[in-house]
Amino acid sequence: MKKRRIVSSRHLASTEGWQLSEFEYGLIIAYNGFSRWMTKCMVASGYPELSPLEILVLHNVNHRERQKRLNDICFLLNIDDSHTVNYALKKLLKAGLIEGEKRGKEMFYSTTTKGFELCDKYREVREQCLLDSLKHLEIDKDQLSEMAAMMRTLSGLYDQASRAASSL
């Protein structure tokens, strides 16, 4: 019996492109599952008002406890539309989870005590709900790290293809 492929869109899966379409479908459902997870984890942490992008921005601002500029956040999250990140920053500022310090023409963001505590609570929920489940899979930490490196490499392939498509 011929194996049926699970692809994102049959019309995009040419003879040469089946495997990439399979990967893209996996990426689509992983992204949506991850977004749902972040939202539910934040709700369990006691803060139901944040969208997935706002959660990502909060964690990025909190990362390594270093101040970040809008451009830094967009670059690290690989987001072109800085307006969406700027909106997320404004919402986080209003919620008192981050604060901004203006230096010259640029604003530098950092987490407040409230934001840091929320990130810490999120970590606790993550460890309880996600890391405990991960232990039951037959994936060791090195394999997970290798998959992450491969995904970062593939993101570069998609970035290059975006530039090529823009020149058509």
C-alpha positions in Angstrom: 0.0 0.0 0.0 1.3 3.4 -1.0 2.0 5.8 1.9 -0.3 8.8 1.9 1.6 11.9 2.6 0.3 14.5 5.1 1.0 17.8 3.5 0.0 21.4 4.1 -1.6 21.9 0.7 -1.8 19.1 -1.9 -1.6 21.7 -4.8 1.8 22.8 -3.4 3.3 19.3 -3.1 4.9 18.7 -6.5 6.8 15.5 -7.2 9.9 17.2 -5.9 8.3 19.1 -3.0 6.4 16.4 -0.9 8.9 16.4 1.9 9.0 20.1 2.3 5.2 20.3 2.3 5.1 17.6 5.0 7.5 19.7 7.0 5.5 22.9 6.4 2.3 21.1 7.7 4.2 20.0 10.8 5.4 23.6 11.2 1.9 24.9 10.9 0.3 22.6 13.5 3.4 23.0 15.8 3.1 26.8 15.6 -0.6 26.7 16.4 -0.2 24.2 19.1 2.7 26.3 20.6 0.5 29.4 20.4 -2.3 27.7 22.2 0.1 26.3 24.8 1.6 29.8 25.5 -1.8 31.2 26.0 -3.0 28.4 28.3 0.2 28.5 30.2 -0.1 32.2 30.8 -3.7 31.8 31.9 -2.6 29.1 34.4 0.1 31.6 35.5 -2.7 34.0 36.4 -2.6 36.4 33.5 -5.3 35.6 30.8 -5.1 38.9 28.9 -2.0 38.3 26.8 -1.9 37.1 23.1 0.8 34.7 21.9 2.9 37.6 20.5 2.6 39.6 23.7 3.8 36.5 25.6 6.8 36.1 23.3 7.6 39.8 23.6 7.4 39.7 27.4 9.7 36.6 27.6 12.1 38.2 25.1 12.3 41.5 27.1 12.9 39.4 30.3 15.6 37.3 28.5 18.9 37.6 30.3 17.6 40.6 32.2 19.0 43.0 29.7 17.2 46.0 28.3 16.0 45.7 24.7 15.0 48.1 22.0 12.1 47.5 19.6 14.6 46.6 16.8 16.3 44.1 19.1 13.1 42.3 19.9 12.0 42.2 16.2 15.3 40.9 15.1 15.5 38.2 17.8 11.9 37.0 17.1 12.4 37.3 13.4 9.4 39.7 13.0 9.4 42.1 10.1 6.3 44.1 11.2 7.6 46.2 14.0 4.1 47.8 14.4 2.7 44.5 15.9 5.6 44.3 18.3 5.3 48.0 19.2 1.6 47.4 20.0 2.5 44.4 22.2 5.1 46.6 24.0 2.5 49.3 24.7 0.0 46.7 26.1 2.8 45.3 28.3 3.7 48.8 29.5 0.1 49.5 30.3 -0.2 46.3 32.2 2.8 47.2 34.3 4.8 44.1 33.1 7.5 46.0 31.5 8.9 49.5 31.7 10.7 51.8 29.2 13.6 54.1 29.5 14.2 56.7 26.9 17.8 57.2 25.8 18.2 59.8 23.1 15.6 58.9 20.4 15.4 55.2 21.5 13.3 53.4 24.1 14.9 50.6 26.0 12.5 48.0 27.6 13.0 45.8 30.7 10.7 43.8 32.8 9.2 45.2 36.0 9.2 43.1 39.2 5.6 42.2 38.3 6.7 41.1 34.8 9.7 39.1 36.2 7.4 37.3 38.7 4.9 36.5 35.9 7.7 35.0 33.8 8.9 33.0 36.8 5.3 31.7 37.4 5.1 30.8 33.7 8.3 28.8 34.1 6.9 26.9 37.0 3.7 26.0 35.0 5.8 25.1 32.0 8.0 22.8 34.1 4.9 21.1 35.7 2.9 20.7 32.5 5.3 20.5 29.6 8.7 19.3 30.9 7.1 16.4 32.9 5.4 15.3 29.7 8.5 15.6 27.6 10.2 13.0 29.9 7.9 10.4 28.6 8.9 10.8 25.0 11.9 8.9 23.7 13.7 12.1 22.7 16.8 13.0 24.5 17.8 16.6 25.2 20.6 16.5 22.5 18.1 15.4 19.9 15.8 18.3 20.9 18.7 20.6 20.6 19.6 19.3 17.1 16.0 19.7 16.0 16.1 23.3 17.2 19.3 23.9 15.2 17.8 22.4 12.1 14.7 24.6 12.5 16.8 27.7 12.8 18.7 26.7 9.7 15.5 26.1 7.8 14.3 29.5 8.9 17.2 31.0 7.0 16.1 29.0 3.9 12.7 30.6 4.1 14.2 34.0 4.7 16.3 33.6 1.5 13.3 32.4 -0.4 11.3 35.4 0.8 14.0 37.8 -0.6 14.0 35.8 -3.9 10.2 36.0 -4.2 10.3 39.8 -3.5 12.6 40.3 -6.4 10.2 38.6 -8.9 
